[in-house]
Amino acid sequence: MEHFPRSLDEYECRHGLGYTIIRSKLAGIGSQIRYFIPLGEALEIWELTLTNLRDQPAALSVFSAVEFCLWDAQDDSTNFQRNYSVGEVEVENGVIYHKTEYRERRNHFAFFACSEPLAGYDTQREAFLGSYRGWDSPQAVEKGQMSNSLAHGWQPIGAQHVKIQLKAGEQKKLIFVLGYHENEWDEKFDPLDSQTINKRTVKPVIAKYVKTNEVEIAFQALRIYWDGLLAKLQVSTPDAHTNRMVNIWNAYQVMVTFNISRSASYFESGVGRGMGFRDSNQDLLGFMHLIPERARIRILDLAATQLPGGGAYHQYQSLTHRGNNDIGSSFNDDPLWLILSVTAYIKETGDWDILDVPVPYDNQAGTEEPLYEHLRRSIQYTLERIGPHGLPLIGRADWNDCLNLNCFSDQPGQSFQTTTNKDGKVAESVFIAGLFVLAAQEMVELGKKLEMARKEGKVVGDFSLLPSPALIQKIVEMEKAVWTAGWDGKWFRRAYDYFGRPVGSKECEEGQIFIEPQGICIMAGLGVEDGRAAQALDSVFEHLATPHGIVLHQPAYTRYYPYLGEISSYPPGYKENAGIFCQTNPWIMIAETKIGHGDRAHDYYLRINPSARENMSELHRCEPYVYAQMIAGKDAPTHGEAKNSWLTGTAVWNYIAITQWIIGVRPTYDGLEIKSVVPYSWKHFEVRRLYRGVSYQIQVERRGPGNGVRLEVDEQTIEGTVIPIPIDGIKEVRVLARIG
C-alpha cells in the first residue's frame, strides 16, 4: 500500500510487536491497514479496513502494489542487461504469481492475492506508473483503471484494483496476501510437461489467509507469542522509561538483533555482510532467557566457523553457515566473545552438555572437537599474539572495527577492515587485554564449576580442563601488563600503534581518552579495589560524558591519520570519531555499578534511552522505542541526532546493563543473583523473572543508603546474594530483597 503525500483529516501510525497499524481519515472515509507476518508462515498479511463515515453511499477504488525482487539483491541492482529480460509472471483467478527464473534454476516463486474480485491488475511497472512517473503518482490510479498488463522482462510488479460500494456507516475488510512459496524440484510444473507453476500446495495457503477470521486468529496467535516471550522478564520500577524499554521494546530489539545481527536494516543493504562473529556472540548475552534452545543452536553455529588456530571469521553467512572469506579473520578480539556467550548460556540454562558437543573448525568434517576445546583455543589464540608491551596484538582491529593500526590505507575505495599494509607484530590493544582478563576469569570459574559437577556426577564429558593455576597466572601477567603499559595515570590507555606509540593517552594531541578500555577493564575488575576504577570513571564523566550520552573519545580527530585508520576518516563527532557510539555506554553503566554508583549508572542509562529521548524527537530524529548505533557527539554540528537504528549491539548491552547490573537480577551457575545497584530514590521495585522453568516473584525494598543485599526466599532468610535453585517440582519462588 502506497501512502501519498497529501493532507489528511487524520493520520496515525502505530508499531507493535511484529505488526504495524496505519490509520487515516479523508473526506468522510476512514481507513486502517494492519501489516503482520503470521507465525511460521512465509507471507505477509495486509488487512485493510474501510469505513464510510458519510451519511450517503460511497463508491471507492482501492489500489495495491508491490515491486518484486529478482531473488538476488546484488545482481538485481547491477546486472541490468540480463534482469530487464528475465521477468515473468502468471495471473490466475486474480492471484499474481511472480516466477522470474522459475523456468530454470529456481523452485520458488512469490504470490500476491486479494480477498476481493479484481477490477483489474498490472504486472508491468511502467504500465502501472506510466512513463517518467514515480510511486507517488501512478498513472493507473489517476485514470482509475488498470491495463491488465503481463510482465515480459523489465520490472515485474503486482498491482491490484478493487472497486467497492459502502453504504452510509458501513465497514468492510479487504485482505491482501504477499507471500513466498517453494515446490519440490520434481513437482515444479502442472502439467508436468508445461511451464506453468504447480499451484496445488500454495492455493490452500492463499485460501486460508484471505479469510478475515483466519487473519484475526493468526494475529491473536502473534500477540500471545510475544506476550509469552516478554513475560519471562518484567519489571515495575519508579521510572516509566525503564519499564517501557525493559518490558517491551528493548527485549523486542534484542530478538531482532539476534535474528539478523547487523546484516540488513535501513542502514545496511543485506548484501555480502552476513552475521558478525563478535556481534552475534554479544547479541546472545541478553537473548538467552527468551528462547534458550535457539541460543544453543546459534552458539554451535558460531563455534563451527572458528578456525583451527583459535581465530574466527569476522562474519559468516547464516544460511550456509560458512565463514565470509571476503572479510576473513584477524580481528583479534573475536574469539574471546565466544567464551562470554557460552558461559552466559550455561548460567541461564544449566545445560552443561553443550560443552561436550562435537563442533568442527571452519565447518570442515572430520575436525570436530568438544565445544569446550573451542573455548580453550580462544584463550590460546590471544596468548599466542602478545606484543612488545605484553598486551594482545590488535590484528586488523578489535571491537572498534575502525581503529585500524596496521592498515595505512591511502587509496580511495580500499576497505579499512581488510587492507593490511603492516605486519601487525607491534600494534597492541588495551581493550583486548581487558577482554582477555574478563574471558579468562569466566574460564577459571567455569573450570571450577565443572570440577565440582564432575565430582557430583552431574557432568562427564570427554574433554580435559584448562588448568586453573596456569590460567590464573596468565590473568596476573595480563593485569600487570595493563597497569605497566595500559594505565595513563587517570584512565586506561586505548592501544599502542604500529610505531609503538600510545593511543588514548595524555601524550596524544588528539584522541587522549577512549571509552572502551574504561568500560571493559573495569568490568573485568581492574582497579575496582584500589580506587583506580573510580578515577577512570571520573575521567569519563569529565571528558567524555554529554547530555546525550558518552562519546567514544576526546578530543576528536580533526584530520585523517593513516596509522589510525577509519576512525579518523569520519568528520569530528560522527560514528567512531568521537560520536556517541551507544553500544559502549552500557559498559560504563556496568562499570559504575561495579563501584556502587547506582545514580550515575542510571543517569547514563537514561541519556541514551529512546523512551526518555522522545521529548526531544526533533533533535533525536530516531524512533522513540529503539536504540540507535550512534548519536552525534559534541564535536558534531548535529549533536544529539541519532542514526543507524535497530541493528546494533546497543540493544543487548543496554538490556544487560539495566536488568543484570542496575536492577541487578542475573543468572549464575548456582541460581539467580540479586545484587541491585539502583538510584537512591528507588525505594521499592518488583521483578518477575522466569529462570530454568521457575517463576521468581522478586520484591526489592530500600532500607537505607548503600547497596548491601539481604534476601528472604519464601519467607526464609538466606546467606549471600544467590537464590538457591529450588528442588524439582517447585514452579514459583517468592523473594524479598532488602538493600541498603
N, C-alpha and C positions, 0 to 999 in steps of 0.2 A: 504494500500500500504506500503510495507516494503522497506526502503531505505538502501541499503547495504553499508558497509564500504569499499569503493574503490574510487580511484581517478577519478574525473570527469573533463571534459574540462571546464565546467561552473557549478555553483551552486548558487541558491538564494532562501531564504525562507522569505516570507513576511506575516505578520499578519495584518489583517484589522479588522473592526468592525463586528464580527460574522463570519469571514471567514479566511482561511489561503491558501496561494498560494505558492507552491514549484516548482521551475523551475530548470532544469538541461540540460546539453548537453554532449553527449558522442559519439565519433566515427561518427559524422555527423547526429546523431538523436537528435532532440530537444524534450523535454517533459515538460509538465506543468500539475500539478494537483491542482484543486481548491476544497477545502473542505468547506461546509457550511450546515446549517440546515435551510430549508425553514420556513418562519413564519407560526406558527400554525400547524406544522407537527411534527410527532414523527419519523422522519427519517433524515438521513444524506446523502448528495449528495457528491460523489467523481467524479468530472468531469476531465477526463484525455484527454489532447490534445497532440497528437504525430505529429511531423513534420519531414519529410525526407529532410534533407539539403544536401544530396548527389546528385550526377549527374547521379545516376543509381537507379533502383528499390531496395526496401528493404523489406525483409520478417522478420517480428517481432513476438515475443511471449510476451504477457502481462499476468502477474500473479497477482491476487489479493488474499488477505487472511485476515480473521478476526477470532479471537477466541471468541466463545460465552461464556458469563457468564451463570450461572445456577440460576440466579434471586435473590440470597441471598448472599451478599458479605462475611458475616461472615461464613456462612455454606459452601460456595464454597471453602474457604481456610482452612477448618478444618475437615469437615465430609467426608473424602475420602472413607471410607468403603461403604457409600451409593452413593456418587456422581460419582464414577467411574463405576457405573452400571445403571445409570438412563438416560444418554444422548440419545436423539432420534432426528432424522431429517427426512424431506421429501425433495425430489428433483422433481420438476415438471416444464417442459418447461424451463429448465436452471435456475430456481429460487430455491435457497436453503432456506428451511424453518426449523428453529430450534424450536423444540417443546418439549423439556425436561419438564416433569411433566404436559404437556398439557392433557394427558390422565386422570389426576386425579383432582388436586385442583386448576388448573390454567386455565384461559380463554384467555391467551395472548401468543404470540409467536413472534419470530424475523424472519426477512427475509433478504436475500442478493441477489440482482438481478443485471443483466448487460444488457446493451442495445444491445450487440452483441451476436450472437450464440457462444456457448461454444465449445471449442475443447476438454474440459474435466473439471472435478471438483474433489474435495476431501472434505469430511466432517469429516474424522477421522484425528486427528492431527498427529499421528505417520506415517500414510500413506503419508502425505504431507511432513513432515520434515524429516522422516527417523529416524531410531533408533539412539539415543545418539547424535542427532543434534539439533541445535537451529534455531531461526528465521533468523539468519544471513547466513545460508547455507542450505536451504530446498532441500531435495533430488529431489523432483519433478521438481524444477526449473533447477537443474543441468541436469537432464535427458531430460528436455523439454517435459515432458509428465505426466499427472495426471492418477490416477488409478481408478477414479470414485468410491471411497470408500464411504460407508454409515456407519455413526457412530451408534454403538450399545454400549452405555456406554463409558467409557474412557473420552477423551476430545473432544467434538464436535466442529468443526470449519466450516467456509465457505471459500473455496478456489476455484478460477476460473481460467481457462486458455483460453485465446483468441488469435487466430492467425490472423494477418492482413498483407495485402500486400499494400505497399505505393509506388506510382510512384515517380520519382525524383521531388522534390519540393512539393509533395502532403502533405496535412494536414488532420488529422482525429480526431474526438472526440469520446471518449468512456465514457459512463455514468455507474457508479456503484451506487447502492442504498442500504444502510443499514438501516433497519427500525424495528419498533416495532408496533404491531397491537393487538387489542382486539376484541373478538367476544362476542355476547350476550351468557349468560350461556346456554340457551336452543337452541343455534344455533352454538355450537362449531364444530360439525362434519357434513360432507357432503360426502356420505349419512348419515342421522341421526343415523342409526344403525351401523355405521362404526367407525373406529378410525382415519379417515383421516380428516385433518384440513379443515374446511369450509373456502374457499379462495374467496368467492364471493365478499366480501366487500374490500378485500385488493388488488385484481387484478386491479381494476381501478386506485388505487393509484400508483401501480407499473407501469402500462401502461402510466400514465401521466408523471412520473418523469424519465423515460428512454428516453424521447424525449428531444433533445438539445434545442429546442425553449422554452419548458416549464421550463427547468432548468434556462435558461437565464432570463425568466420572473420572476422566483422565486428569483433569485439573485438580480435583479434590485429592486424588492419589498423590499428585505432586506436592500439594500442601502438607499432607500427612507425612510424606517422606522428609520434608525439610523440618517440620515440627519435631519429628523424632530425632533427627541429627542434632539440631540445635539444643534440644532438651538435655543432651549429655553434659553440657556445662552452661549454667545460667547463674547470673549474679544479680543482686539487688544492693546497690551501694548508694551513698548520698549524692553521687554525681550522675546526672542524666546522660551525659555524653559517654561516660564509661559504660553504663548499662546498655545504651543503644549499640555501641560498637561491639562489645564483648558478646552480647546475647544474640545479635543478628548479623550485622554487616561485616565485622572483622572475620567471624567464623565462615561466612559465605565466601569472602575473598580468599581465605585460606584454602577452601575447597577448589576455587577457580585456579589459583596458582599451582596447587597440586596437580590438577588435570592438565594444565597447558604450560606450566613453567613460565618461560619468557618468550615462547615461540610465536605467538600471534595475538595481536591486540590492535587498538587504534594506532599504536606507535611501532608495531612490528609486523612485517609482511607475512610471517609464517613460512617464508621460503628459506630453506637452507639451514637455518639456525639450529633447529632441533631443541632438545631438552638439555639444560645445563647440568653437569655432574654436581658441581658445588651448589647451584641453585636448587636442584631437586632434593639434595640431601638436607638443605636448610628448610625447604618447604615442608618436609616431613616432620620437622620438630614440633610444629603446632597442630599437625593433622592427625597424629596417632590415635587420639581418642575418638575421632569421628568415625572412621572406617578402618580399624586396625588390620583387617585382612588385606585391604588394598595397599596399606603401608608396607606390609610384609612383601608383597609382590614387587613393589617399586624398589625396595631395598635390594632384593635379589637381582632385579634387572640392572640396577646401578652397579652392583658389585661385579656383574658379569662383563661390564665394559672396562673394568680395571685392567691394566696392563701387567704382565708378569713381573716387571720390576717394581711394582707397587704404585706407579703413576696411574693416571686416568685420562681418557679422552675428556677434553673440556666440555664437549657436547656429544649427545648421541640421539639417534632417531628412534622415537618411541614405538613406531610401527614395526621397524626391522630389528630393533634392539641392538643396532650396530653403532660403533663409535663414528664420529664425524671426522674423517681424515682431512678434510679441508682446514679444520681448525687444529686438530692434533692434540698434543698434551703439553706438558712442561709448565703448567700453571701450578706452581709448587705447593699451594695450599690445598688443592683439590682433594688429595687422598685423605687428609685428616678429617674432612667433614663426614666421611662415611662412618668413622668411629662415633661421632656425635649422634648420627641418626640411628645407628644400630643400638647403642646403649639406651637412647631415649625410647626406642621401641620396646626393648625388654623391660624397662622400668614401667612402661604403660601396661604391658600385656602379661608379663611373667612368662613369655614364650622363649625359654632357653633353647629349645630345639633348633631355632633358626641358626644358631652358631655352628651347628653340625651339618647344615645343608651343603651338599657339594655344589660349588659355583665355579664356572670356568673363568679363565682370563681371556679377555678380548673375544669372548664368545666362541672360543676355539674348543671343539670337542676333544676330550682326552686330557684337558688341562685342569679338570675340576679339583678343587680342594675345599675343605670346610670354610664357611664364611669367616670363622674366627681367624683363619690364616690370612685372609684378605686384610683383616684389621692389623694383624702383625706386620704385613708388608707395607701398610700405610705408614706405620711408625718408622719402619726401616728406611722407607723412601726418604723421609726427612733427614734421618741420621746420616744417610749416605751423601747428603747435599748440604754440607756445612761450609760456610765461608770463612774469610780471614779473621773475623771478629768472634767466631764461634756461634754465629747466628745462621739460620737457614738461608740458603741461596734462594733468590726470588724467582728465578727462571724467567718466563715470559711476563709474568705478573703474579700477584697474589689476589686477595679478594678484590682489590681495586684493579680491575682489568685495564685501567687507563694509566697506571703507574708502570711504564714500560722502560725499565732501566737498562735493558740490553738491546733495544730496538734501533735507536739512532736513525729514524726514518727521515729522508729528505726528498722523497718523491711523492707527488700527489697520487692518491689512489692506493698507495700501499696500506695494507692492514697493519695497524699498530700492534694487534694481538699476534699476528703470525710472522711478521717481519722481525728477524733476529740477526743483527749485524755484528754482535759481540759474542764472545764465548760463554758468558754467563757464569764465570767462576769467581767473581768478585762481588757483584751486587747482592745485597742481603736484605732480608725483611724482618724487622722487629715484630711486625704483625704476625708473621708465621711462627715466630718464636713464642709469642703469647698463645697462639692457637695450639701449638705443639704441647705446651705445658698443660693446657686445658684438656686436650685429647688424651695425652699420656696419663693424666690423673684419672680420667674415665677408664682407661685400660687397666690401671692399677686396681681401681675399685671393682671393675668387672672381674679381674682375676681373683680377687679375694672372695667375692661372692660365688664364683664358680667353684673354688676350692671347697667352700663350705657346703655348697649344694651337692658336690660330688660325694663328700663325706656322709651327707644325709641321704644319699641315694636318689636325689631328685634329678640330677643331671649326669649323663655319662659322657658321650662324645668321644671321638677318636683323635682329637687334636691335643697337642701339648700346649701348655700355657706359657705365655711370655713371662720369664722370671721377674717377679715384682722388684726384688732388690736391685737388679740391673737397670730396670726401667726407672725406678726412683732415683738412681744415681744420674741417669740421663736428664731427668727433670731438674735435679740440683744443678747440673752443669749448664743447662739452658737458662735457668733463672740467673745464675752467676753471669752468663754472657749478657743477659738483658741489663742487669744492674751495672755491669762494667762498660758496655758499649751502647746500650739502648736507653739509658737514663740521661736526660739532658739537664738535670738539676731541679726542674719544676714539672716536667712532664716526660713521657716516653717518646723517644725519637721514632721516626717512621721507618727508616731504611738506611742503607748505605748504597751509593750509586756505583756505576761501573769503575769510577776512579777512586773508590774507597772513601768518598766524602759523605758526611751525614746528610740525610734528608729529614726534614721535620725537626730542625734544631735552631736554637737562637743564633747559631753561626751562619745560618742561611739568610740571604737577603729577602727572599720570598718563600712562602711555604715553611714557616718556622714551627708550627704546631699542627698536628693532624688528629682527627677524632678517632680513627680506627684503633691505633695501639692503646689509647687511653681506655677504650672500652674492653678490648679483648684481653689485655694484660690484667686488668682488674677483675674481669670475670674469672680469670684463672687464679685469682687470689694474690697476685703480685702487689705488694705494698699495702695490703689491707690491714695488716697488724702493726706496721711501723709508721703509719701516717703518710707514706708517700702516695698511696692511692688517693687519699683526701686532697693532697697537694696537687696531684694531676687533675683531679676533677674540679678543683677551684680554678685551675688554669683554663680548663674547658669553659667554665662559667664566665671567666673574664675575657677570653679571647675569641671563643667560637659561638657562644650562645647568642641567639637573636630572638625577638618576639615570635618569629615564625619557625623556629627550630634551630638546630645546631649545625653550623656549616662544616664542610669537610676539612678545611684547613684555612689558615691565615698566615700571612697575607696572601691574597690571591696572586696567581702568576699573571703578569702583565704582558708577557711575550712568550713565544714558542721556544722551548728548550729541548733540543733533540735528545739529550741524555736523560730527560724525564718522560718523554713520550706523549701520549694522547692527552694526559691530564692538563698539559699546558697549551693544548691546541684549542680549547674552548675559551670563549670570552670570559673575563672575570665574573664570577658569581653564578655561572651556569654549569650544570652537570658536575663532573668531578673537579672542576676548577673552582673550588670554594662555594659550590652550590650547597644547599641543604639536602644532602643525599640521605633521604629519610630512613633507609634501612639501617644506617649506623646509629641513629638516635636512640633506638631501644637498647643498644649495648651500653650507652651511657646511663640510661634509666636503670638497667640491671646493676651496673657498677655502683650507682648511688645507693641502691638497696643493700649492696654488699657492705657498705659502711653505715647503714642505718638511716639514710636520708630519705624518708618517705615523702616528705613535702616536695623536695626538689625533684625527685623521680617522677611524681605525678604531675608536677608543673611541666616538666619536659614532655610528658605523655600528652598533655592537653594542647601543647603548642602545635603539634602536627596532627592532632585528632581531627578527622574530617568533619565529624558532627560539630565539634567545638568551633570549627572554622566556617561553619555555614553562615554566620552573621557577617562574614567578610567575603561573600561569594564573588562580588565584583572584582576583588583583588585576587582571591584564590583561584577562581576560574577552573574549578575541577569539581567533580561530583562530591557532594557533601556526605557521602556514605562509603567512600572507597579511598584507600590510601594511594598516593602518587609516589613514583620513584623519587622525584626531586621537587623541591621548592626553590625558586630563585634566591640566591644568597644576598647578603647585604652589599656586595660589590656590584650587583646587577641593577640596571635601571628599573626592572620589574620585580624588585624584592618582594617576596611573599606570593608570587604567582606559581601555582603548581603545574606539573607537566608529567607525562608518561604514567598515567594511572593504570590501575588494575594489576598488571602482571609485574609484580615487584616483591622482593623479599621483605619489604617493609611490612607487608601484611602479617607474615608469620612471626617476625621478630617483635612487632608491637603486641601481638596476641600473647606471645611468651612472656614479654616484659610485664604486661598488666595482669595476666592471670597467674603466672607462676612465681613472680618476684615481687610485685607490688601487692596485689591481693594475696599472693603467696601460697597458693594451693598447688603443689607439684608432686608428680609421681616419683617414687623411689623404688628400689628393688624390694623393699620391705613393706611398702604401703604408702598411702598419701601423707605428705608432709604439710603441715600448716606453719608457715613462717611469714606472717604478714608484715610488710613494711609500708604502711599506708599513711596518708596525711593525718596529722594530729587531730584535725577537725572531724575525722570519721569516727564517730562514737559507736556505730553499730552497722554491720552489713551482713549479708547472707550469701551463701554459695551452695548451689546444688550441682553435684559432680557425680557422673557415672564412671566407676573405676572398677575394672575387672568384674563386671556384672553386678556390682553392688552400688546402690544409690546412697550417696553421702549427703546428708542434710546438715550443713555447717552454719552455725551462728557464731559471729565474731563480735566481741564486745571490748571496747577500750575501757580499761580500769585506771589508766594513768599514763604518764609520758613514757617513752621508750618503746622497744619492740620485743620485749620478753614475752614468751607464749606459755600459757598453762592450759592443758587440754583435759576436758571431760568427754569420755566416749561412752555413750549410752548410760549417762549419769555416774560413770566410774572415772575417777581421776587416774591419769596415766602419766608416766615419766616421759620426758622428751617431747619432741615435736612431730613424731611419725606415728600415725594411727595404724596399729597392727592390722594385718589382713584378717578379716573375720573367718570363722570356721565355715565350711561348706553349708549351704542352705540358708544362710542369712542374706537377705536381699536389701536391707536398709540399715544404715548406721547413722545415729544422730550424734553430732559433735558440737560442743560448746568450747570455743577458744577465747580465752581472756588475754588481751595484750596490754603491755604497759609495765 
